[in-house]
Structure formats: C-alpha cells, structure tokens
Amino acid sequence: MTKAQWKAIYDYCKENGYAKPYELLSELKAVNAVDRQASVEDLGDYADGYDYDGMMDYLNRELG
C-alpha cells in the first residue's frame, strides 16, 4: 500500500468516527467489500488506483 493510500485510510477513519484502521477493515468485511481474510495492508489492492483519491473513492463507494 502506498503512503497516499494510508493517509486516505487515516483521514477516512478520522472523518467517519473509526478509532483505528482495523475498525474500518471490520466494517468493510461486514458489508462483504473485502475478503474475510484481508488485512488492513491488503486494502491497497481493492482501491481504485494507488493514490489518495483512489482509496477515498473506494471507501466512499463501499461505506458511504
């Protein structure tokens, strides 16, 4: 995962009340947006590109 993707994850968590990225991951698993075996580091593979906007687009689409 790129630094830009990490920043997007932390910003999304802050803006949406998730204390830690693992809570965000749990929510993504609950809505079947990621594989049940996925880790936070794997979220980069699900994003719409390797930049900040791609990760934010993915998170907003899946959880927005």
N, C-alpha and C positions, 0 to 999 in steps of 0.2 A: 504494500500500500504506500502511496506517496504521501509526503508531508502535507500537501494540499488536501488530500482526502481525509487525513487525520484531523486537520483543522476544521474541515466541514463537519465531521462527526462531533467534535467537541462543541462547535458552535451550535449545531442542531440540538445537542443534549442540553446546553445552557438555555436556549430559546424555548425548549419544549418541556422542561422540568425533569429531565433524566439526570440523576446524580452522577452516573458513570456510563461509559460506553457499553458495558456488559448489560445494563438495563435496556438500552436501546436494542442490543442484539436479541435479548429475550423477547421484546415486543415484535421484532421482525420475524422471529421464529414462530411466535403465536399466530401471526397472520399469514404464515407459510410463504414469506417473501425470500427466505434463505433456507438452505438445507439445515436440518436439525443438528448436524454435526459441525456446522460452521463456527468459526471463532471470529472475534472482532477483526482480526487481521485479514480474514477472508472477505470482508465487506468490500474491499477494493476490487475484487473480481466481479462483483454484482453491479457496481456503479456504471453510469453512462459516460465513461471516459475516465481519464486519470487525473482530472483537475478538480478544483473546489466545486465548480458549478455542476459538474457531472455527478458528484457524490450528493450534493444538495438536491439536485433534480430527482435522483433515485430515492432518497429518503422522503422527500415531499410526496412523491408519487405513491410510495408504498405505505406511508404512515399519515400523510397529510389529510 
